């Protein structure tokens, strides 16, 4: 594992010196109104940006999606109950279940409700209980931690004061849990953000406003160890000037936290990056002009690119959507697991998606040609050659572009974001399975299969089949039986482990529990 992490960091280091460039994306004929605090997330499967709510002249609860392929906005009109209008909320992406997670915010009052928008289903669902979780708040920070399948919420503000607590909503139990350490917490604050560093298992929280308890704005950076539940301050010089209402992301390809703009000594438009390995800040290498100074913009990250939306600039509120990515006009931007969109080491025989611009020609790994499943100038889906088995690194070339180093691992499992019932229908909240029945999942990155185990709702599940999916290549099929007595739910967590590599997903289960049945 240490060797694998080192290789991932080597790849990130090779890319970290690459200059970045801001690009203003076209909005199309129809677009959301100019607004403040309109939260966005990136959906890697659909290659699109989701936007919810924010503040125009008043609070909004509209939902929009921006196609990165077509370069246009489209308003969605979800069925059923929708969250109340608000701003100052958080919106994060649950990749395992391909859904948006919305928490808190304010309008005429403050909120502490948790909602999920199921992309495939096109509707919102209220999760958990507001009575047992964090108090009502806005201007807080939130991340999704896939390894422990939980949403982390920290700090924030209401008219009763600022907070320094940290909470986790655990999807396996559907319950909130206070994980605040007893001491050494970052000062009470709001109007800040946090990012998730999956390689080091930490949440990085920066800046904000601690009026009444400390400086406003703040310029401190803290790390929350997600395994130990412990805060540590990261002190470094030079560092960005203190600020609040800024944009941020964690660039998984370059292994850097990125920071853009905000409100400090006036409105800002500088770009900084923090290296969690050296624990140093530096001014980001940006070619060409940056967006004008602004604050109360929101950000999302996907496939090597950070997106910034909306906010307030000198001319007033805006609905601009900017992309910050590698300055090169063409070339490879990211290599990810084709099923769950996660970056990291590739596995011989697995399916990967290669993102970039101007892509074309052969795809080769140490000179070995890939089988291509899909190819466009922005994306190529390919199979990693089986001949890389036993190797720990490869040189990837796409067409005539320069080779880039990629880590290779024996197994790094990624589940397809969907499951099928034993009668062949897609498993959804409208067509769930019953406890005792069989569901079928698919994965890639399994390597040389040596058995699989699984849990449903935290309970061990019987695995009836775990091997190559018939009629495919690079795909593993897992048939498992839902344990009798599994609690009902539209997103019951599923975990599959192959060769020590674990991947998470979810299935929908009937309200009633049935005894085990013979598959139809």
N, C-alpha and C positions, 0 to 999 in steps of 0.2 A: 504493500500500500504506500509506504514512504517513497519507493522508487517511482510509482505511478504519479503521486502528487508532485514529486520533483520534476518529472517529465512535463506535466501540465504547466508547471511554473516556468520551465525553460521555454516552452512554446509561447506562453504569455509574455515573457521577457523579450523574446525576439520580435514580438509585435508592438511592445509598449513604446518603442522609440519611433514608431510610425506616426507621421503627422496626421492631424485630423482636419476635417473641413465641415463647415456648416452649410446646409442646403435648405432653402425655403421650398417646401413641397406645395404644389398647386392644390387649390381647394375645390375646384370644380364649380359647376353651376349652382349646386345646393350645398350649404354648409351650416354648421351650428353658429349661433350668434357669438359675438365677442363677449368674453366673460373672464372672471377671476376664479381661481381655485377649481377649475374643471378637471377632474381627475381622469387619467388615461392609463391603459395597460396595453401590452402587446400580446397578440395571439399568434404564436409561431405556426400553428397548423393552418389557420386561415390566412396568414400573412396580412394581418389587419390590426388597426388600432381602435380600441373601444374608448368612448368618452361618456362619463356620466356626470350630470348635474353641474354645480358651480353657481356663481352669482353674476347675473346680468344686472338689470335694474332691481331684480328680486331673485329669490332662490329658484333653482331649476331642478327638475328631476327627469329631464329628457335623456335618452340613450341613443348615441350615434356610433357608427362604425366607419372607419376610413380604410379603403382598400389600397394597399401599397402597390398592387399590380396595376389597378386602373387609375390610381391617383384621384379618387373622388370620395366624397362623404355620402352617407345614406342614413337617414333617421330610422331607427327601429321602434316599433310600437308593440312592446311585449304584452302577452295576454295575462289576465288575472291581476292580482294586487301588485302594485309597484311601490318602491320605497318613497317616502315623502321627499319633497324638494329640500335641498340643503347645499351648503358649501362647507369647506373646512373638514370634510370627511376624508377617509382613505379608501383606495381601491387597489387591490392586489390581484394577481393571477394565480389560480390554483391549476397548475399544468396537469396534475394527475387526473383531475376530473374535467379539465377544460371548462372552467367557469370563472366568473368574476366574484370577488369577495369584497363587500362594501361594509364599512363600519363607521358609526358615529357621525359627527358633523353638527351644524347648527342652521337654523332659519329664525323663526320667531321664538323657538326654544332650542334646547340642546338635545342630542340623540345619543343613545348607546345601543342601538339595534344593529344586528348582524344579518346581512342578506347575501344570498348567492344567486347569480344570474347564470343559468344553465344555457350555454351557447347553442347546443344542438336542439334543446327543447324550446328555447326562445321565451323563457319566463323566469320570474323572480320567485325565490323561496325564502321565507324567514327562518333563521337558524337560532337554536339556543334560547335562553331566557335572559331578558334584560335585568331580571331581579338578582341574579347571582353573579353577574359579570362586572366589568369596569363601570364606574359611574359615568353619567352623561358627560360628553366632552367634544371639543373640536380642536383642530390644530395639533393633533397627536401624530404619532408615527406608527407604521405597521408594516410587517413583512409576512410572507408565507414561508415556513420552514418545511420543505418536503420530506426530509429524513424522519422527522418526528410527526409529520402530518398535523401541523398546528399553525394557527394564526397568532402572531405575537403583536400586542398593542402596548405602547409605552408613552407615558407623559401626556400632556394636553392641558386643556383649560375649560372652565365654565365661569359664569359670573360669581361662583363661590370661591374661585381661586385656581391656582395651577397645581398640577400633579407631578409626582415622581415615581409612580407605581408602574409595574410591568405585569401584564396578564397574558395568558395563553388560552386560546380556544382549541381544545383537542377534538379533532373530528372523529376519532375512534370512539369517544364517549359522548360526544355532543355536549360537553360541559366546559365552562370557564374554570380556570385555576389561577390564583394569584401566585406569581413566581418572583415577586419582588424580593431582592435580598434584604437582609436586616440592616445593612449599613453600606456606606460607600456608593450611594446612588448619584447619578448626575443631578444637578440642581433642578428643582421644579421649573418647567418651561412649557412653551407651546410654539407654534409656527415654525417647527423644525421638521426634519425628515430622517428616515433611517433606510439603510440598504442591507441586503443579505449577502454575505460572503460564504458560499457553500464549501469552498475548499478548506477554509480555516474554521468553519462552524461558528461564525460570529455575526452579530448584528452591529453595524456601525451607525451611531447616532451623532449628528452634528448640529451645532448652532441653535438658533431660535431666539426666544425672548423669555427672560426670567424676571420680568418686572415685579417688584414687591419681594423678590427672593434673591435677586442678583442682577447682573448686567442685562441690558436690552439694547442692542442685540448681543448675542453670545458668539464666540468663535472657538468653543472647545469641541473636541472630538472624543467620543467614548466607544469602547468595544464591550459588547455583552456576550460573554461566553455562553453559548446556548446549551452546552452540556453541563457546565458547572453552575450556571445561573449566577454569574459573577460579573460585575462591571469593573472595567479598568480604563483609566484615562490615557489617551495617546497624545503626548505632548511633543511637538516638533516645531522647528523654526527653519526657514521661513514658513508662514502659513497664510491662508486667505484672511482678509480682513473680516471681522465679525459681521454676521448677517442673519436675516430671517427671510421667510417667503422666497427661497431660492429653488432652483431645479437641481436634481441629482439623479445618479444611477450607479449601479455597479456593473462595469464592463467585464463580463466573464471571459471574453476572448483575451483581453489585455490584462486581466486581474488588477483592475484599478477602480477606485471610487471616483466618479466625475462630479464636478460641482460647477454650476453655471448661474451667474447673476444673483438677483435677490436685492433686498433692501438693507443697507447698512449706513455708511456715510453717504447718503444719497442712493440713487438707483444704480445698480452695477450691471456690467456685462462681461466680466472677466471669467475665464475658464481655468479651473484648477483640477489636479488629480492627486489622489492619495494612494501610495503603494503600501499595502498592509504587511508586506514582507520586510522592507527597509524601514517602515513606519515614518515615511517622509512625504511631505507635500511638495509639489512642484507646479509651476505654471504649465498648463498643457500646450503642446506644440500644435498650434492651429494655423493652417494656411488660409489666406483670404480673410475677408471681414467676418466678424461675429454678428449675431443679431443685436439690435439696439438694446440699451439698458432696460431692464424690466424686473418686475417682481410679481408674486402671486401666480406664476406660471406653474404648470405641473409636468411631470416627466414619466417616461416609460423606457424600458430597455428591451431589445430583442435582436439576436443574431448579429452582434457586433456593432449595433447602431443605437444611440440614445435619441429619443424623440422628446421635444418640448412643445407644449401647447398653451396658447392663450396667455393671460396675465395682463399686467398694467405697464404701459410704457409712456413716453412723453406725450404722445398723441392721444392717449386714453386707452381703454380696454381693446384687446385684440383677440382674434381667433386664428392667428398664424400657427402653423405646424412646421417646426424645424426638425431636421435630422442632423445629428453629429456623428460622423463616421470617418473611416479611413479616407485620406485626401486623394489617394489614387482614383482616377476616374473609372478604372477597370481593375479586375483582379478578384481573388478569393477573399471573402470577408469573414466567413465562419464555416466550421464543419461540425454538424450536430447529429445526434441520434435521430433517425428519420421518424421514429414513432413518438417520442416524448419531447423532442426538441432540445434536449440537454447537451451542453458542450462538454468536451472531455476526451478521453482516450477513445480510439476506434477499436472495434473488435473484428478480427478476421471472419469473413463470411457475413457480417452484419450489413444492414442497410443504413446509409447515411444520407443526409441532405447537405449539399455544398451551396452556400449563399455567396453572392457577390454581384459584380456588374461586368457586362461584356464577356460572360463565360461562353465557352465553346471549345470544340475539339476533344481529343482523348483525355481521359482521366487516368492517371497512372500513379501507383504507389511503389516506390523503389523500382520503377520501370515496368511494373506489372499492371496490365490494363484492367480497368473496372468494367463490369457489365452495367450499362446505363438503363434505368427504368423510365427516366424523364429528363428532359434537357430544355432549358430556356436560358436567355442571357443573364437572368437573375438567380436561377436555381437549377441544380442538377441533383437528381436522386440516383444513387449508385450503390453497388455492392462492393464492399472491401474484399480484395482477393484473399481466398483461403490460404494462399501460399505465404501470407505474412504470419501464420501461426508460429508461435515461439519467439517472435521478435518483440522488441519493446519500443521501437520508434520507426518511423518511415518518412520519406520525403514525398510529399504530394505535389504533383504537377497537373495543372488543368490547361490544356491547349499549349500556348506559347508563353504563359506566365511563369515567372520564376518559382522554383520549388519552395514549399514551406514545410517546416518540420511538424509532424503530428505524432502524439504518443499512441502506442498500441498496447492493449491489455487483453488478457485471455477472456474476460467476461466483463461487460458493463451493461446491465439489462435495462431496457426501456420498454414499457408497456404501451401498446396502441391505446389511444383514448376512447375506448369503447369495448363492449362485450356483447355476446350473442347468447340467447336462451337456447335450451335444448330442442325447441321446436323450430329453430332457425331464424326467429325474429330478433331484431336488434334489441338489446336490453336497454330500456329507458324508463323514466318515471311513469310513462303511460303504458308500457309493456314490461312490467317487472317480472322477475322470477320468484319462485317460492322457496322457502327453506326446505332442504331435502332434494331440490332439483339441481340440475347440472347447468353451469354456465361455461362458455368458451371464451378465452382471452387469447390475444396474440402479442408476441414480443419479438424484439430483435436485439442483438448484442448478447446473445446467450452463449456463444462460443461452442465448445465441445460439450454437449449436454451430459451431465453426470447425475441426473436426478433433480427434481424440483420439489419444494415445499411451498405451502400457501396458508394464509390465514384470511378469514372473512369476519369482519367486526372484532378482530383480535383473537378469534378462536381458530384453532388448527382445522384446516379443511382437507378432505380427502382429494388427492390428485389422481385422477384416473388415467390421464395421458399427458405427457410433456415431452414433445419431440417435434421434428420438422412438420410444418403445416403441409398437407398433401397439395401437390400442384403448384407449390411456390418454392422460392429459394431465399435464404436469409431470414426466414420467418419461423418462429417457434409457436406451436399451438399448445395451450394449456387447458385441459378439461378438468374442472374441479366441481365437487359437490358442495353446495351451500350447507353448512352445519345445521342440523335440526335445532330449532329454538333461536335462530338468528333473529335479532330485533329488526322490525320493519324500518325502511327508510329509502329515500330516493337516491342517496349517495352513501351506501354502506362501504366502508374502506376495505380494500383488498390489497394484500401484500404477497408478492411472489418472490421466492429466492431460488436462484440457480447458481451453482458453483460459488456460493458465498456472496453473490451480488443481488441486492434487493431492489425491487421496483414497486411503486404504489399506484393503485387505481381505485375505482369504485364501481359498485353495481347497485341496481335498484331491486329491492326485495318487497314482496307482498306484505300486507299488514298481518295476515294470518300466517302461522307457522305450520307447515305440513310435515308429515313423516317422510322419510326417504322413499323415493319411488324409483321404479325401473325407468330409465330414459325412454322417451317416446321415439 
